């Protein structure tokens, strides 16, 4: 039995193996949509906010 994951974009089941070119995504389309969401800052990695530019600690 092979491992299956769900595409993070559309939820379609994707086999997790070397033949799946776009894993964990089901297709290039889903991969590019996700990449665009990161580029538009619709997704973020949790963390502290950065200080405004020019405010350097002494």
C-alpha positions as CSV (number, residue, x, y, z in Angstrom):
1,X,0.0,0.0,0.0
2,X,1.4,3.4,-1.0
3,X,1.1,6.6,1.0
4,X,-1.4,9.1,-0.3
5,X,-1.6,12.8,0.7
6,X,-4.1,15.5,-0.1
7,X,-3.2,18.3,-2.4
8,X,-2.8,21.4,-0.2
9,X,-4.7,23.5,-2.8
10,X,-7.6,21.4,-4.0
11,X,-7.7,18.4,-1.7
12,X,-7.3,15.8,-4.4
13,X,-5.6,12.6,-3.3
14,X,-2.0,12.4,-4.6
15,X,0.2,9.3,-4.3
16,X,3.5,10.1,-2.5
17,X,6.2,8.7,-4.8
18,X,8.9,9.6,-7.2
19,X,6.7,9.6,-10.2
20,X,4.5,12.4,-8.9
21,X,6.3,15.4,-10.4
22,X,4.3,18.2,-8.5
23,X,4.0,16.5,-5.1
24,X,2.6,17.4,-2.7
25,X,0.4,19.1,-5.3
26,X,-1.7,17.2,-7.8
27,X,-0.7,19.4,-10.7
28,X,1.5,22.3,-11.9
29,X,-1.6,24.5,-11.8
30,X,-2.2,23.9,-8.1
31,X,1.5,24.4,-7.4
32,X,1.5,27.8,-9.2
33,X,-1.6,29.0,-7.5
34,X,0.0,28.2,-4.1
35,X,3.2,29.9,-5.1
36,X,1.3,33.0,-6.2
37,X,-0.5,33.1,-2.8
38,X,2.9,33.1,-1.0
39,X,4.2,35.8,-3.4
40,X,1.0,38.0,-2.6
41,X,1.6,37.4,1.1
42,X,-1.7,35.6,1.5
43,X,0.2,32.9,3.3
44,X,2.7,33.7,6.1
45,X,5.1,31.9,8.4
46,X,4.2,32.7,12.1
47,X,6.7,34.9,13.9
48,X,7.4,38.3,15.4
49,X,6.8,41.4,13.3
50,X,10.0,43.1,12.0
51,X,10.7,46.6,13.3
52,X,10.1,49.4,10.7
53,X,13.0,50.1,8.3
54,X,15.5,52.4,9.9
55,X,14.7,51.4,13.5
56,X,17.9,49.5,14.3
57,X,18.5,48.4,17.9
58,X,21.6,50.0,19.6
